């Protein structure tokens, strides 16, 4: 859980699931995350080899983040956590969140 635990790591990983994403697009894809928190979480995931950061040498500079194989291997666990969360919400008769 040290690799994917917390409020923001799983949403970040899910946002990167389809391929490389720029910082601004990540910010738009994850509601309510502050710039500081997104930057901090990206740095943590990068230090744990869960994602790579590619900086393009152009003006203005462009940065893209991409998942590593280690992060890709976390998705079966994330899907199990999601299924368990849905089970608990149904048991508590709470409305399920809608997917984008």
N, C-alpha and C positions, 0 to 999 in steps of 0.2 A: 504493500500500500504506500510505501515511501515514494514509489515512482509515479503512481497514478492517483494517489489520495488527495483530498482537499476539494475545495469548491470549484476550482477552475481548470485543473489539469485534464479531466475527461472532456469537458466541452472544447478545449483547445485541440486535443487529439482528434476528436470527432470532426472538427472543422477542417483538419488537415487530411482527413481520410481519403479524399478524392484526388489528392495531388498537391503540389506546391501552392502556397497561398502567401500573398503579400501582407505586411503588417496591418495596413488600413483595412483590408478585407477581413482579416481576423477580428479586428476591433468591431466591425459592423456585424459579423456573424455571431458574436457573443454579447448578448444584451447585458447591460449593467456592470461590465468590467471596466475598471479605470485603466488609464494608460500605464500608471505605475504598476498596478497588479499584473496586467498583461505582460509588460516588459519583464517583471520579476519572474513570473511563471515560465516565460519563454527561456529565460536564462537558466532556470533550474532544470527544465526539460533538456536543454542543450548540454548542460554539465553532466547529466545522467545518460547522455548518448541516446536520448529518445527522439531528438530531432536535429536537423542540420540547418544552418543559416547560410544562405548564399547571397553575397553582396555583389551586385553588378556595378562595374566601373563606368557609370554614365552620370550625366547631370540632368535632373537631380538624382542622387543615389537611389537605387531600388534594391530592396531586400526581400527575399522569399524564404519561407520556412517549409521544410519537408520532413516527413516522418522517416525514421530509420527502421531497419528490420526489427530491432528490439521493440519499438513502439507498435509496429504492425502485429507483433506476437501478443500484444496486450488486448487486442480486440475481442478474442473469445471470452476473456475474463470480464471485460466491460459489458459485453452482451449478456452474460450471466447476471451481473449486477443489475442491469436494466430489467431483465425478466423478473428478478426477485423484487425489485421496486414496484413493478406493475402488479405482481401478486399481492404485495402488502397494501397497495392502494385499493385494489379491488376488495380485499378482505375488510378494509376500513370503510368501504363504500365511498371513496373519494373519487372525484372526476379525474380521469387521466389527462395529462397534458397533450395538446395536439402537436404533431410534428410539423416542422416547416417544410 
